[in-house]
Amino acid sequence: MIGSHLDRRQILAGVAAAGVAANLPLGRAQAAASRLGPALGPAQPFSFDTLKQRAAELARSPWAQEQPKAKEIIQRIDYDAYQKIRFRPDMSIMLDAEKQLPIQLFHLGQFSPHPVHIHLIRGGKAREIIYSANLFETPVGHPARDLPDHIGFAGFRVMAPDLKTDWLAFLGASYFRSSGPFNQYGLSARGLAIDTGLSTPEEFPRFTEFWLDEVPPHGDTMTLYALLDSPSVTGAYRITARRETDGRGVARVDQEIECELYARADITRLGIAPFSSMYWYGEADRPQAVDWRPEIHDSDGLAIWTGSGERIWRPLNNPPRVMTNTFVDKDVRGFGLLQRDRNLVHYLDDSVFYERRASSWIEPIEPFGEGEVHLLEIPTDDEIHDNIAAYWSPRAPLKAGTQRRFHYWLRWLDDIPFPTSLARATATWTGIGGRPGQTRPKGVRKFVVDFKGPVLKDIGRNDGVEIIVTTSRGEISNAYTHPIVDQREHWRAFFDIDVADGEDPVDMRLYLRLGERALTETWVYQYFPERA
């Protein structure tokens, strides 16, 4: 909903609480309990085709959300109470014989009150995991001990083999996220977004059921299925996930996502492959004395690889008012929210480690067709709010009674693949315009953009590199570029902009060119003159 934050405390409280709870000691009684694992319900045939059939049938019926049992008890499990719940490690569910993919379950609570049904698939048969208080350790007198069996779960997470950390978690609505390359959670993905950024309330579809498939011997890829449901749409999802480490010792998580959507009602704005992130401020827009840390953000920019092959970098903003930017395209090749700045000194926070936050990248497997990449930015005054959203919105509307299929890669990684023929924007700064030592003209703002890449290595100051700047309004002056001394792959671009009047934002584009050849990606930025 426009003007409201996506509250990180509410959406992600369960994951955070579970992470704290994982460090609690096991009680002696629980440690000595049975190690047979969770109880399972009766076996039922399962396949992706039958899941799609179920989603299609569900879409032909009115929406009815399952109400939680023992609602009053669940509401007593607030943030502090949730931290005291721990899933018992000896009850971890192994999807593979080598025990490389342990699964642990999230408990219901005040911030995740709606039950999710989770099933195990073995030999083509699915059996539901039955909730029991015996799966969790809770202190004496804890409200969770008053819950009945068969109440369901809030979600699940995939653990490292040593059970000390998790690298993939599904919890709340259709949210999921990965700890990525540096084992540090940041931005989140969603199964689907509906009416994000409109003046009407946003709809949050939910994954109501999951099916986790057994992994064949020596396999390293898990496959899960999910049923999505909401007032406007249902969906059948097949998601694979694989975690691997490259030669540098840096991990990445690749997810292949297939979804079939079935519309109950006309949808005004459909958001495919959506992300939620946080951007408070960076090097270009740090308010004075607001916080001691130089930068605070989970992501610092939106990257787009257009269908025509252009590479775009849009640094994020914490705008003075809610803003939605759209990037029209056909068959976009990729997009994602990235954390390019990996320097601890630029954040100085050795407790939450913003420099370790994952970057995310979408690559369509089947063409997305005509549509737009949407970037939603909401004003924020704290780091606890998800104020950034990005997603693909198809041009063709999804009408009631119709269906649509999407198939794409979602990658959680330290950096996206990038051609060596282009340099990338690495930093953006802004300040008072004009020249040092001279009277500074009123209302003029200076922008400085750094580019870095091997393509710049052997190009000299006098080789004819041009700075190409265009703006939606205002007058550009003092535009020039040069290599940074003693940094052979590093160039810096400068320009001033004079906006005479008005508070409308100014859209700017910049790249470096040598002859007819682009040397850099296209830097795109939105400037708010009222803040100058």
C-alpha positions, 0 to 999 in steps of 0.5 A: 500500500502506498505510503506504508512500509513493508515492516521488516519486524513483522515480516521477518520477526520469525526468521530472526527469532528462530536464528536467536533461538538456535543458540539456546541449549537443549534441555536434558529431557528433550535431548533424551527424547525419541530421534525417530523424527516427526510423525507423518500423515497418510500417503497420497499420490503427488505430482506437479501436474496434480498440483496444477490441477488443484490450483486451477480448481481452487481458482474457480472457487471463492477465496477462503483463508484457513483460520488458525486453530487456537488463535488466542494462544498463538497471539500470546507467542509474541516476539520475545516468546518466539525467541524461546522456541527452538526446533530440536536438532535431533528432529531435523528432516533429512531429504538425502541419504548423505544428510547434506540437506537437513530441514527444520520447521518454523513454529507459528506465532503472533507474526506468522499466525496462519498455518502452512501444511508441509509434506514430504515426497518419497517414492511419488507419495506425499505425507504431511508432517504432523505438528507436535509439541515434541518437535520443539523445545520450549521453557516451562509455562510457555504458551506454545505448550498449550497448543494442540497437535495437528496445528501446522507450521509457519514455514521451514528452512534448509540447514547446513549439514552441521545444523549451525546455520541455515541458507534458505528459508520460507516464512510468511506470505510468499516470502523466502530468502537466502543467506547467499554467499557470505551467510548473511541474510538481507533482502527477500524474494516473494512468490508473487506481488499484486498491486504493489505501489498502487494507491489501493491496498497491496495484496499479499498471496500466501504459500499455503502448502509445501511439498519437499521431495527426497533427493536421490543418492549423491544429489545436491539439488533439492526440489520443492513444490508450493501452492499459492493462494489469495483473493485474486489468484492461485498458483502452482510452483516448482522450485529447485535450490542448489548451493555450491562454492566456487574456486574463491570459496564464495558460495552461491544459491541458484533457484529454478522457479516455474509457476502456473498462475490462475486468476480468480479476478482481474489483476491491475498490476502483477509482479513477477519475481519480486524482491523486497529490500532496505535502503536508508542511505548511502554515500550519495545521500547520507543525512548529517548526524542521522546515524554514526554509520556512513552507509546503511542498506541491504541493497545499493542499486537496481541492475537491468540487462535489457532485451536489446543488450544495454546494461543499466545501473540505477543507484537506489534512493530514499526519496522524499515521497513514494516513487515508482520508476518503470523501465519498459522492455521486451524480453528483459535478459536479467534484473536484480537488486544488488549490494555492489559495495563490499567494503566494511569500512564503508559501513563500519557495522561489525554486528549486522555486516551490511557488506555481506548482504546477498545480491539477487539476480533474475534470468528468464528461462522462458522469455518474459515478453513485453512489460516493465521492470518496476522499482518502488522506493518508499521514504524511511527513517530507520533500517528496520523497514523494507522500503524498496521493491523491484519486480517484473510487470507484464504488459498483458493483463491477467484477467479472471479465468485466465492463466499464465506461466513463468519460468526463470532463474533466481540467483543469490550471489556476491556479484552478477556475471558482467562483460569485460567489455564494459566498466561498471558504476561503483560509486555516486557522490553529490555536492554543491555545484560550481568550481572550488575557489569561485562563487558557487551558483545557487541551485546548482548540484554537482554529481560525481560517478566512478566507473571501474573495469578492465576495459579502461585499463589502457585508455589514457586521459588524452585518448578522446573518452567522452562523457554522455549525459542526458536529463529530463530537465535542467541544464548540464555544465562542467561535464568532464571525465578522467582516469583516477591517478594510480588506478588504471581501471578506474575513471571518474565522471563529473557534471553540474546540473542547474534546475531553475524551479519546481520540485519534480524529480530529474531523471539523469542518464550517463555513460562514457564513450570512446568513438562510437563504442560505449565503455561503461554501463548506463548510470541512471539516477533520480535527483530531487532538487528540493533536497539540494 
